[in-house]
Amino acid sequence: MEKYKIVITDNLNGNCDIEKKILSSIDADVRIYKELVGSALIEAVEDADALLVDMAEMNADVIKSMKKCKVISRYGAGYDNVDTEAAAEAGIKVTIVPDYCIHEVAEHAFALLLSFERNIAQRAKAVGEGRWRDVPSPKIKRIHGSVLGIIGYGRTGQALKSMAEGFGFSRVLVHSRGLKPGDKIDESVYAVSLETLLKESDYISLHLPLNDDTKYFINNESFEIMKDDSVLINTARGAVINETHLEKALQTGMIRGAAIDVMEHEPPKGNCNLAKLENIIVTDHRAYYSENSIELLKEKCAFNALSVLKYGSAEHEV
């Protein structure tokens, strides 16, 4: 029997020893690339049986070029870089890894909240420059007694809520597609309408997937409802926020600040005016990362491809 050809389109996380070990059980020919785009991507995948994909753009043209592919296995929980309709038409399964970095993302979201509120990044930078207590103190609020809003109450939203329990929030408000406003989750956690959450929360953390329903979910209308001293946190996907509207909201004082790990275009194009504002923290899409999470991601992504090739299905199909 001819060997399966499996292509890793864009290896962004070190060596692929884990993937190769798992796929060796089917004696696969694993081809590893650092980055594939355009015609080079099409040429590399056209005769592949399976793809392991990170950020490569799997659009309709690429998918239609593939003659025998059975599965596109995505390194990650999202799949906005894969045209799932084109894949379905071609009979190609799309798989994801929804549960590999739950605690890392929640930890990063909380770290952004704390870093913003306590002015950590600016003060650490000043000390490194030989300055001591000469950074103007922005408005700093006590977290204890404040209200935390969580939009999206899946695995990471729930993990964030658990982490928040020791910080003395007076309430945690949750808005999620699967919950009805008025549902009491526990003694201090309540499901509410989006408007109520935006209006009453001091900190708002986003944990939404990116799709047609959630693109620019947070926009001018949202900022008009939010408190003018609220802080917005995003470790989900950049495009769930309209960044032009966010920049305006930060410049005009519609909200107090923001702390984000993701942007609509990564890396940002040209001079990123948003990141230059003093009332925002921007990190470089690393909330998912720990050595533990990457090992788990590699294992599960490879197992998804293996499962489809051997058995015709996988646990986490889109």
PyMOL commands that set and color helices and strands:
alter all, ss='L'
color gray80, all
select helices_A, chain A and resi 17-26+38-45+60-65+84-89+102-118+120-128+155-167+194-200+220-225+238-240+243-252+273-276+291-311
alter helices_A, ss='H'
color red, helices_A
select strands_A, chain A and resi 5-8+29-32+50-53+71-74+93-95+147-151+171-175+184-186+189-191+203-206+231-234+257-260+280-282
alter strands_A, ss='S'
color yellow, strands_A
deselect
rebuild
show_as cartoon
